[in-house]
């Protein structure tokens, strides 16, 4: 977990999903490890609730979080619960997030959280090059129905060998992905800005414009990139508006 500025919140988790499935060749050991993992998360939340005034932001891909909805509810406005939901297409998710629960499972968990009265947010991240405007609008409309506090958005980035790994997975499954967007750094930057602005436009259409918080990569915030992609003034205004934004919190 990590401390977040702005709303003085503990984040579960900024780098590792707090609700992971523990795998071990010995079933008994796997059950034991899973039990301890769950205990660490729940007990730490109980201590934050009872012994501090800190806010908490929970971000996960796992419906396992539903087992703690009772505890989340006890936090009231001090806690927001969110899930990563880049698309509604389970087929795409199998290439990009092969070991994670499918988007439809995540959406079902978010709907359950919303019905339980939790303060819900969504990380529409990372969206994929195959997410066309039709797909993006379907996802954003489903998100809008949840009445979320905030919707974060980030297009998929080029990090380490992730593009090669994703492509290898797709090839293994007999599918072709749109890897052309990562042919060069400038190709990716062009794709990323187009994706950010497309989601921004669709969010306005479905009534989420005031709650959309884009996450532009730091490499997009240079005049060289702005000039290369055109409309430098609009580009830089968009980037800095989102970088300087403080995310909404329940009132």
C-alpha positions as CSV (number, residue, x, y, z in Angstrom):
1,X,0.0,0.0,0.0
2,X,1.0,3.6,-0.5
3,X,0.1,7.0,0.9
4,X,-1.6,9.3,-1.7
5,X,-1.6,13.1,-1.5
6,X,-4.7,15.2,-2.2
7,X,-7.2,13.3,-0.1
8,X,-4.7,11.8,2.4
9,X,-5.5,8.3,1.4
10,X,-3.9,4.9,1.8
11,X,-3.9,3.0,-1.5
12,X,-4.5,-0.7,-1.7
13,X,-2.4,-1.2,-3.8
14,X,-0.4,1.0,-6.1
15,X,1.8,-1.8,-7.5
16,X,0.3,-5.1,-6.4
17,X,-3.3,-6.3,-6.3
18,X,-4.4,-6.7,-2.7
19,X,-6.9,-9.5,-3.6
20,X,-4.6,-12.0,-5.3
21,X,-5.2,-15.7,-5.9
22,X,-2.2,-17.4,-4.2
23,X,-0.9,-20.4,-6.2
24,X,1.2,-23.3,-4.8
25,X,1.7,-26.9,-6.0
26,X,0.7,-28.1,-2.6
27,X,-3.1,-27.5,-2.1
28,X,-2.8,-27.4,1.7
29,X,0.0,-24.8,1.5
30,X,-1.9,-22.8,-1.1
31,X,-4.9,-22.7,1.3
32,X,-2.7,-21.6,4.2
33,X,-1.0,-18.9,2.2
34,X,-4.4,-17.6,0.8
35,X,-5.8,-17.5,4.4
36,X,-2.8,-15.5,5.6
37,X,-2.9,-13.1,2.6
38,X,-6.6,-12.4,3.3
39,X,-5.9,-11.9,7.0
40,X,-3.1,-9.3,6.3
41,X,-5.4,-7.2,4.1
42,X,-8.5,-7.4,6.3
43,X,-6.7,-6.8,9.6
44,X,-4.7,-3.8,8.2
45,X,-8.0,-2.3,7.1
46,X,-9.6,-2.9,10.5
47,X,-6.7,-1.1,12.2
48,X,-6.9,1.9,9.8
49,X,-10.6,2.1,10.5
50,X,-10.3,1.8,14.3
51,X,-7.0,3.7,15.0
52,X,-6.8,6.5,12.4
53,X,-8.7,9.1,10.4
54,X,-7.0,8.1,7.1
55,X,-9.0,7.6,4.0
56,X,-8.6,4.4,1.9
57,X,-8.7,3.8,-1.8
58,X,-8.9,0.1,-2.8
59,X,-8.1,-0.8,-6.4
60,X,-8.3,-4.4,-7.6
61,X,-9.1,-6.7,-10.5
62,X,-10.5,-9.4,-8.2
63,X,-14.1,-10.2,-7.2
64,X,-12.5,-11.7,-4.0
65,X,-12.8,-8.2,-2.6
66,X,-16.5,-8.8,-2.2
67,X,-15.7,-10.7,1.1
68,X,-14.7,-7.4,2.6
69,X,-17.6,-5.3,1.4
70,X,-19.0,-5.3,5.0
71,X,-15.8,-3.7,6.2
72,X,-15.7,-1.2,3.3
73,X,-19.2,-0.1,4.2
74,X,-18.1,0.6,7.8
75,X,-15.6,3.2,6.5
76,X,-18.4,5.3,5.0
77,X,-17.1,8.3,3.2
78,X,-13.5,7.4,4.2
79,X,-13.2,4.6,1.6
80,X,-13.6,4.3,-2.1
81,X,-13.6,1.0,-3.9
82,X,-12.6,0.5,-7.5
83,X,-11.8,-2.0,-10.1
84,X,-9.7,-1.9,-13.3
85,X,-12.2,-2.2,-16.3
86,X,-10.5,-1.4,-19.6
87,X,-13.1,-3.0,-21.7
88,X,-16.1,-5.3,-21.5
89,X,-14.6,-7.8,-23.9
90,X,-13.4,-10.9,-22.2
91,X,-11.7,-12.1,-25.4
92,X,-9.3,-9.0,-25.4
93,X,-8.6,-9.3,-21.7
94,X,-7.4,-12.9,-22.2
95,X,-4.5,-11.5,-24.3
96,X,-3.6,-8.5,-22.2
97,X,-4.4,-9.8,-18.7
98,X,-4.3,-13.6,-19.1
99,X,-4.4,-14.4,-15.4
100,X,-6.8,-11.8,-14.2
101,X,-10.6,-12.2,-13.8
102,X,-12.5,-11.3,-16.9
103,X,-14.1,-7.8,-17.3
104,X,-17.6,-9.1,-17.0
105,X,-16.8,-10.6,-13.6
106,X,-15.3,-7.2,-12.5
107,X,-18.3,-5.3,-13.7
108,X,-20.6,-7.7,-11.8
109,X,-18.5,-7.0,-8.6
110,X,-18.7,-3.2,-9.2
111,X,-22.5,-3.4,-9.6
112,X,-22.7,-5.4,-6.4
113,X,-20.6,-2.7,-4.7
114,X,-22.8,0.1,-6.0
115,X,-25.9,-1.7,-4.8
116,X,-24.3,-2.1,-1.4
117,X,-23.9,1.7,-1.2
118,X,-20.1,1.8,-1.5
119,X,-18.3,4.8,-3.0
120,X,-17.3,3.3,-6.3
121,X,-14.6,4.4,-8.8
122,X,-13.3,2.8,-12.0
123,X,-9.9,2.6,-13.5
124,X,-10.5,2.3,-17.2
125,X,-6.9,1.3,-17.5
126,X,-5.1,0.3,-19.5
127,X,-7.3,0.5,-22.6
128,X,-6.0,-1.4,-25.6
129,X,-5.4,-0.4,-29.2
130,X,-8.2,-2.8,-30.2
131,X,-10.7,-0.7,-28.1
132,X,-12.4,1.3,-30.8
133,X,-14.9,4.1,-30.1
134,X,-17.8,1.6,-30.1
135,X,-16.0,-0.5,-27.5
136,X,-15.0,2.5,-25.4
137,X,-18.5,3.9,-25.4
138,X,-20.0,0.6,-24.3
139,X,-17.5,0.5,-21.4
140,X,-18.1,4.1,-20.4
141,X,-21.9,3.6,-20.5
142,X,-21.7,0.6,-18.3
143,X,-19.4,2.6,-15.9
144,X,-21.8,5.6,-16.0
145,X,-24.6,3.3,-14.8
146,X,-22.6,2.7,-11.6
147,X,-22.6,6.4,-10.7
148,X,-18.9,6.4,-9.9
149,X,-17.1,9.0,-7.9
150,X,-14.2,9.2,-10.4
151,X,-13.2,7.4,-13.6
152,X,-9.5,7.1,-14.3
153,X,-8.3,6.5,-17.8
154,X,-4.9,5.4,-19.2
155,X,-4.1,3.8,-22.6
156,X,-1.7,0.8,-22.5
157,X,1.9,1.9,-22.4
158,X,5.2,0.4,-23.7
159,X,7.0,-0.9,-20.7
160,X,9.9,-3.4,-20.7
161,X,8.9,-6.3,-23.0
162,X,5.1,-6.1,-22.4
163,X,4.3,-5.7,-26.1
164,X,6.3,-8.7,-27.1
165,X,4.7,-10.8,-24.3
166,X,1.2,-9.8,-25.2
167,X,1.8,-10.5,-28.9
168,X,3.3,-13.9,-28.1
169,X,0.2,-14.7,-26.1
170,X,-2.1,-13.6,-28.9
171,X,0.0,-15.6,-31.5
172,X,-0.3,-18.7,-29.3
173,X,-4.1,-18.3,-29.3
174,X,-4.3,-17.6,-33.0
175,X,-5.1,-13.9,-32.9
176,X,-3.6,-10.8,-34.4
177,X,-3.3,-7.6,-32.4
178,X,-2.8,-4.0,-33.4
179,X,0.9,-3.8,-32.5
180,X,1.6,-1.1,-35.1
181,X,0.8,1.6,-32.5
182,X,4.0,0.6,-30.7
183,X,6.3,0.5,-33.8
184,X,8.1,3.6,-32.5
185,X,7.9,5.9,-29.5
186,X,6.2,8.6,-31.7
187,X,3.6,6.0,-33.0
188,X,2.8,5.1,-29.4
189,X,2.5,8.8,-28.4
190,X,0.2,9.5,-31.3
191,X,-2.0,6.5,-30.3
192,X,-2.0,7.5,-26.6
193,X,-3.1,11.0,-27.2
194,X,-5.8,9.9,-29.6
195,X,-7.1,7.4,-27.1
196,X,-7.1,9.9,-24.3
197,X,-9.0,12.5,-26.3
198,X,-11.4,9.9,-27.6
199,X,-12.3,8.7,-24.1
200,X,-12.6,12.4,-23.0
201,X,-15.1,13.1,-25.8
202,X,-17.2,9.9,-25.2
203,X,-17.2,10.6,-21.4
204,X,-18.8,14.0,-22.1
205,X,-21.4,12.2,-24.2
206,X,-22.4,9.7,-21.5
207,X,-22.4,12.2,-18.7
208,X,-19.0,11.4,-17.1
209,X,-17.1,14.4,-18.4
210,X,-16.8,16.0,-15.0
211,X,-15.6,12.7,-13.4
212,X,-13.1,11.6,-15.9
213,X,-9.5,11.9,-14.7
214,X,-7.0,11.0,-17.5
215,X,-3.6,9.7,-16.7
216,X,-1.3,11.0,-19.5
217,X,2.2,9.5,-19.5
218,X,5.0,11.8,-18.5
219,X,6.6,11.5,-22.0
220,X,3.5,13.2,-23.5
221,X,4.2,16.4,-21.6
222,X,7.0,17.9,-23.7
223,X,6.8,20.6,-26.3
224,X,8.6,18.4,-28.8
225,X,5.9,15.8,-28.6
226,X,3.2,18.4,-28.6
227,X,4.6,20.0,-31.8
228,X,5.1,16.6,-33.4
229,X,1.5,15.6,-32.8
230,X,0.1,19.0,-33.8
231,X,-2.1,21.5,-31.8
232,X,0.6,22.1,-29.2
233,X,-1.4,24.6,-27.1
234,X,-4.4,22.3,-26.8
235,X,-2.1,19.3,-26.2
236,X,-0.2,20.9,-23.3
237,X,-3.4,22.4,-21.7
238,X,-5.0,18.9,-21.7
239,X,-1.8,17.3,-20.2
240,X,-1.3,19.8,-17.4
241,X,-5.0,20.0,-16.5
242,X,-5.0,16.3,-15.8
243,X,-1.6,16.2,-14.1
244,X,-2.7,18.9,-11.7
245,X,-6.2,17.5,-11.0
246,X,-7.1,16.2,-7.5
247,X,-9.4,13.3,-7.7
248,X,-12.9,13.5,-6.3
249,X,-13.7,12.2,-2.9
250,X,-17.1,11.4,-1.3
251,X,-18.6,14.4,0.5
